[in-house]
């Protein structure tokens, strides 16, 4: 094994942009950041992406290519005092060389507002070029004044091809002194990595350390045996949390029970709060199904109640049943659109007076003022209906609810059309 005891991921850290694997949309030939780096121009930026995709490496390469001093801070263990000390050192270097040093801050989303505020002046004056790395959406985690002074670039998980390239580079390196490593199957290694290069190389190093002998043949079964529990990339407070629940909701909305159950399984396997999942399905049952299938809301509410009472693991079956039912139900967002349109109308028109015939008249004075006059009780008329104006006078004939195009709401449309003739144009 490597005599310097440096981790494999650190040992293989690329020394030039040509050795860098991934993020070709940013640093490939003619890509925006490569052009900026090679032209000598550089500016403050936020690198946003999941762990192990090369954010730290990229920042170091920027400094190396442009010959800039490079300072690093970790938001986990640095305070305002540390930031000021680094900025003072950067000011000295800037005065001496005329080049703005790079200040790389890992996990910048962990900095408080006051810590981020302390960077503004140095960034504004060009004393430092700030490169922040974050796994969280910077729109939520980085203060607006700092965000406005930085370009945001999104880094992606490494592709299967890029991960295989990285594995092959590792086994061909001299890190594994005296050992010959043959990759018989890549699938399990790729799955373990979750697109994270550091995790991939860490798994490869663990396996190589675990197996004695000078020749190692790595198969899928070996990876699963040694790396006992495959860790799914899922943080209940992180960006991927919102991505997965978004995929789950959109799969149900898109009437794909297969995808919906898959994303459900991802959340269950990763320890998501089952009541959170059930709660989101209650909302969806009204927002995306509504009166196209009113039973959907009842199913979702019963699911929430059952999950709350029964708990895991049995509740996974109830969740699965409800997910499939919702995904396979006809869809309508007409109720959702109706209330939002109504709220917008109220904001635009203000507190319009209630028509006199709809007002309550509990006193003789109110009756003398014609409160409730000309109101007709629907149940004393044929078909329990009589056409009255129920909207404020200035909004008479204003249609807010538009039935969805599905069997149940088509029935509702026909009923409303019979009632209102052409008044609401149903």
C-alpha positions in Angstrom: 0.0 0.0 0.0 1.1 3.6 -0.5 3.9 4.3 1.9 2.9 7.9 2.5 -0.5 6.7 3.9 -2.2 9.4 1.8 -5.8 8.5 1.0 -6.3 7.3 -2.6 -8.6 10.2 -3.4 -5.9 12.7 -2.3 -3.2 10.7 -4.0 -5.1 10.9 -7.4 -6.1 14.6 -7.1 -5.4 16.0 -10.6 -2.4 18.2 -11.1 -3.8 19.9 -14.2 -7.0 20.7 -15.9 -6.3 18.0 -18.5 -6.3 15.4 -15.7 -9.5 16.6 -14.2 -12.5 14.2 -14.7 -16.0 15.5 -15.1 -17.8 18.9 -15.3 -17.0 19.2 -19.0 -19.8 21.8 -19.3 -17.6 24.1 -17.2 -14.0 23.1 -17.8 -14.0 21.1 -21.1 -12.5 22.5 -24.3 -14.1 26.0 -25.0 -16.2 25.8 -21.8 -16.9 29.0 -19.9 -14.6 28.4 -16.9 -11.7 27.0 -18.9 -11.7 30.1 -21.1 -11.8 32.3 -18.0 -8.9 30.5 -16.3 -6.7 30.2 -19.4 -7.3 33.9 -20.3 -6.1 35.0 -16.9 -9.4 36.4 -15.9 -11.1 35.0 -12.8 -14.0 36.2 -10.6 -15.7 35.2 -7.4 -18.0 32.3 -7.7 -20.1 29.7 -5.9 -19.6 26.1 -6.9 -22.8 24.2 -6.1 -23.0 20.5 -6.4 -23.2 17.2 -4.5 -20.2 15.8 -2.5 -17.2 14.3 -4.3 -17.6 15.9 -7.7 -14.5 18.0 -7.7 -15.3 21.4 -6.2 -12.2 21.7 -4.0 -10.0 20.3 -6.7 -11.3 22.8 -9.2 -10.6 25.7 -6.9 -7.0 24.5 -6.4 -6.5 24.2 -10.1 -7.7 27.7 -10.7 -5.0 29.0 -8.3 -2.3 26.8 -9.8 -3.0 27.7 -13.5 -3.1 31.4 -12.7 -0.3 31.5 -10.2 -2.4 33.0 -7.4 -2.0 32.5 -3.7 -4.5 30.1 -2.3 -6.1 30.3 1.1 -8.7 27.9 2.4 -11.2 28.0 5.2 -13.8 25.4 6.3 -17.1 26.8 7.4 -17.4 24.0 10.0 -14.6 25.3 12.2 -13.9 28.9 11.1 -15.3 32.1 12.6 -15.3 35.8 11.7 -11.9 36.2 13.4 -10.4 33.5 11.0 -11.9 35.2 8.0 -10.4 38.6 9.0 -7.0 37.0 9.5 -7.1 35.4 6.1 -8.2 38.7 4.4 -5.4 40.6 6.1 -2.9 38.0 4.7 -4.6 38.2 1.3 -4.3 42.0 1.4 -0.5 41.8 1.9 -0.2 39.3 -1.0 -2.4 41.5 -3.2 -0.2 44.5 -2.5 2.9 42.6 -3.2 2.0 40.7 -6.3 -0.9 42.7 -7.7 -2.9 39.5 -8.1 -6.0 38.8 -6.0 -5.5 35.6 -4.0 -8.2 33.0 -4.0 -10.0 32.3 -0.8 -11.7 28.9 -1.0 -14.4 28.3 1.6 -15.7 24.8 1.8 -19.4 24.3 2.9 -20.0 28.1 2.7 -23.7 27.4 3.4 -22.8 26.7 7.0 -21.5 30.3 7.5 -23.9 32.5 9.4 -25.1 35.9 8.0 -22.5 37.8 10.0 -19.7 35.5 8.8 -20.8 36.0 5.2 -21.2 39.7 5.7 -17.5 39.9 6.8 -16.5 38.8 3.2 -18.4 41.4 1.3 -15.9 44.3 1.5 -12.9 42.1 0.4 -14.8 40.6 -2.5 -16.2 44.0 -3.5 -12.7 45.6 -3.6 -11.1 42.6 -5.3 -8.7 41.9 -2.4 -9.8 38.3 -2.7 -11.4 36.1 -5.3 -13.9 34.1 -3.3 -14.7 30.6 -4.4 -17.3 29.0 -2.2 -18.3 25.4 -2.3 -21.8 24.2 -1.3 -24.0 21.2 -1.5 -27.0 23.3 -0.7 -29.0 25.6 -2.9 -27.1 29.0 -2.6 -30.4 30.8 -3.3 -31.4 29.7 0.2 -28.1 29.5 2.1 -26.0 32.4 0.8 -27.0 36.0 1.6 -28.2 38.1 -1.3 -25.4 40.8 -1.2 -22.7 38.1 -1.4 -24.6 36.0 -4.0 -25.0 39.1 -6.2 -21.2 39.5 -6.3 -20.6 35.8 -7.3 -21.4 33.7 -10.3 -23.0 30.5 -9.5 -22.0 27.3 -11.3 -23.7 23.9 -10.9 -21.5 20.8 -10.8 -23.1 17.4 -11.6 -22.6 13.9 -10.3 -20.0 12.1 -12.3 -21.4 9.9 -15.1 -20.9 6.1 -15.1 -18.3 6.6 -17.9 -16.4 9.2 -15.8 -16.4 7.0 -12.7 -15.1 4.0 -14.7 -12.3 6.2 -16.1 -11.5 7.2 -12.5 -11.4 3.6 -11.3 -9.1 2.6 -14.2 -6.8 5.5 -13.5 -6.6 4.4 -9.8 -5.8 0.7 -10.5 -3.1 1.8 -13.1 -1.4 4.2 -10.6 1.4 3.1 -8.3 -0.7 3.7 -5.2 -1.3 0.0 -4.7 2.4 -0.9 -4.4 3.0 -4.5 -5.5 -0.7 -5.3 -6.0 -2.4 -5.9 -9.3 -6.0 -5.0 -9.3 -8.5 -6.2 -11.9 -12.0 -4.9 -12.1 -14.2 -7.8 -13.2 -17.5 -5.8 -12.7 -18.0 -2.1 -12.2 -21.7 -2.0 -11.3 -21.5 -2.4 -7.5 -18.6 0.1 -7.2 -20.6 2.6 -9.2 -23.7 2.0 -7.0 -21.7 2.4 -3.8 -20.3 5.7 -5.1 -23.6 7.4 -5.9 -21.7 9.6 -8.4 -19.2 10.7 -5.6 -15.6 10.3 -6.7 -14.3 10.4 -3.2 -16.7 7.7 -2.0 -15.8 5.6 -5.1 -12.0 5.8 -4.4 -12.6 5.2 -0.7 -14.5 2.0 -1.4 -11.8 0.8 -3.8 -9.1 1.5 -1.2 -11.1 -0.4 1.5 -11.4 -3.4 -0.7 -7.7 -3.4 -1.7 -6.8 -3.2 2.0 -9.2 -6.0 3.0 -7.9 -8.6 0.5 -4.5 -10.2 1.0 -2.3 -11.2 -1.8 -0.7 -9.4 -4.8 -3.5 -9.9 -7.3 -7.1 -8.9 -6.6 -10.1 -9.6 -8.8 -13.0 -7.2 -7.8 -16.5 -8.4 -8.6 -19.9 -7.1 -7.6 -20.4 -9.7 -4.9 -17.0 -8.8 -3.4 -18.0 -5.1 -3.2 -21.3 -5.9 -1.6 -19.7 -8.3 0.9 -16.9 -5.9 2.0 -18.8 -2.6 1.7 -21.6 -4.1 3.7 -24.2 -1.3 3.6 -24.6 0.8 0.5 -25.2 4.4 1.5 -27.8 6.2 -0.6 -27.2 9.9 -1.1 -30.0 11.4 0.8 -30.0 14.2 3.4 -33.3 14.9 5.1 -32.3 18.6 5.4 -30.3 18.8 2.1 -31.0 19.6 -1.5 -31.3 16.0 -2.5 -34.1 15.6 0.0 -36.2 18.2 -1.9 -35.1 16.7 -5.3 -36.4 13.3 -4.3 -39.7 14.4 -2.8 -40.1 16.6 -6.0 -39.6 13.5 -8.2 -42.0 11.5 -6.0 -44.8 14.2 -6.3 -44.3 14.7 -10.0 -44.4 11.0 -10.7 -47.8 10.7 -9.0 -49.0 13.8 -10.8 -47.8 12.3 -14.0 -49.7 9.1 -13.4 -46.7 6.8 -13.2 -47.1 4.4 -10.3 -43.9 2.6 -11.2 -41.7 5.7 -10.7 -43.8 6.9 -7.8 -43.2 3.6 -5.9 -39.5 3.7 -6.7 -39.1 7.2 -5.2 -41.2 6.1 -2.2 -38.7 3.2 -1.7 -35.8 5.7 -2.0 -37.2 7.8 0.8 -38.1 4.8 3.0 -34.7 3.2 2.6 -33.0 6.5 3.5 -35.0 7.0 6.7 -37.4 9.7 5.6 -40.2 10.6 8.1 -43.1 8.4 6.9 -45.6 11.0 8.2 -43.9 13.6 6.0 -44.5 11.4 3.0 -48.1 10.7 3.9 -48.8 14.4 4.6 -47.5 15.4 1.1 -49.9 12.8 -0.4 -52.9 14.4 1.4 -52.0 17.8 -0.2 -51.5 16.2 -3.6 -54.8 14.4 -3.4 -56.6 17.8 -3.5 -54.1 19.8 -5.5 -53.6 17.3 -8.4 -56.6 15.0 -8.3 -59.4 16.9 -6.5 -62.9 16.3 -7.9 -61.6 14.1 -10.7 -61.7 11.4 -7.9 -62.9 12.8 -4.6 -62.1 9.4 -2.9 -58.4 10.2 -3.3 -58.5 12.7 -0.4 -60.3 10.1 1.8 -57.6 7.5 0.8 -54.8 9.9 1.6 -56.2 11.0 4.9 -56.8 7.3 5.9 -53.2 6.5 4.9 -51.9 9.4 7.1 -53.9 8.1 10.0 -52.9 4.5 9.5 -49.2 5.3 9.2 -49.4 7.4 12.3 -51.0 4.5 14.3 -49.1 1.5 12.8 -45.6 2.7 12.1 -42.7 1.0 10.2 -42.3 -1.6 8.7 -45.9 -2.5 8.1 -46.9 1.1 7.1 -44.7 0.8 4.0 -47.5 -1.4 2.5 -50.2 1.2 3.2 -48.0 3.9 1.7 -47.4 1.8 -1.4 -51.1 1.1 -1.8 -52.0 4.8 -1.5 -49.2 5.9 -3.8 -50.4 3.5 -6.5 -54.0 4.6 -6.1 -53.2 8.3 -6.4 -50.9 7.7 -9.3 -53.5 5.7 -11.1 -56.3 8.2 -10.4 -57.5 10.7 -13.1 -56.0 14.1 -12.5 -57.4 17.6 -12.1 -56.0 20.8 -10.6 -59.2 22.8 -11.0 -59.8 23.2 -7.2 -56.2 24.5 -6.8 -56.6 26.9 -9.7 -60.0 28.1 -8.5 -58.9 29.1 -5.0 -55.8 30.8 -6.3 -57.8 32.7 -8.9 -60.4 33.7 -6.2 -57.6 34.9 -3.9 -56.2 37.0 -6.7 -59.6 38.4 -7.5 -60.2 39.4 -3.8 -56.8 41.2 -3.7 -57.6 43.0 -7.0 -61.2 44.0 -6.1 -61.0 44.5 -2.3 -63.9 44.1 0.1 -66.9 44.3 -2.2 -70.3 44.5 -0.5 -72.3 41.4 0.1 -75.6 41.6 -2.0 -78.5 42.5 0.2 -80.5 39.4 -0.5 -77.6 37.2 0.8 -77.2 39.2 4.1 -78.2 37.8 7.4 -81.2 39.7 9.0 -81.4 38.8 12.7 -82.9 42.1 13.7 -86.0 44.1 12.6 -83.7 47.0 11.6 -81.8 44.8 9.2 -85.1 43.5 7.8 -86.2 47.1 7.3 -83.0 47.8 5.4 -83.9 44.9 3.0 -81.3 42.5 4.4 -82.2 39.1 3.1 -85.0 40.4 1.0 -85.6 38.4 -2.3 -83.5 35.5 -1.1 -85.1 32.2 -2.3 -84.5 28.9 -0.4 -83.2 26.5 -3.1 -84.8 23.4 -1.5 -88.3 24.7 -2.0 -87.8 24.9 -5.8 -87.8 22.2 -8.5 -84.5 20.3 -8.6 -83.4 22.2 -5.5 -82.2 25.1 -7.5 -83.2 28.7 -8.3 -81.0 31.1 -10.3 -79.9 34.0 -8.0 -76.9 36.3 -8.0 -74.5 35.0 -5.3 -71.5 37.2 -6.4 -71.0 40.8 -5.5 -72.9 42.9 -8.1 -69.8 44.1 -9.9 -68.6 40.5 -10.3 -71.9 39.1 -11.6 -71.2 36.3 -14.1 -67.5 36.1 -13.3 -66.5 32.4 -13.6 -63.7 31.2 -11.3 -64.1 27.4 -11.3 -63.4 25.7 -14.6 -64.1 21.9 -14.3 -61.3 19.6 -15.4 -61.6 17.4 -18.4 -62.3 14.1 -16.8 -65.4 11.9 -16.3 -66.5 13.2 -12.9 -65.9 16.9 -13.6 -67.6 16.6 -17.0 -70.7 15.5 -15.0 -70.2 18.5 -12.8 -69.9 20.7 -15.8 -73.1 19.4 -17.3 -75.0 20.0 -14.1 -73.7 23.5 -13.8 -74.5 24.2 -17.4 -78.1 23.0 -16.8 -78.4 25.3 -13.7 -76.8 28.4 -15.1 -77.5 28.2 -18.8 -75.1 30.7 -20.4 -74.4 32.8 -17.3 -71.1 31.2 -16.5 -70.5 29.7 -20.0 -70.1 26.1 -18.8 
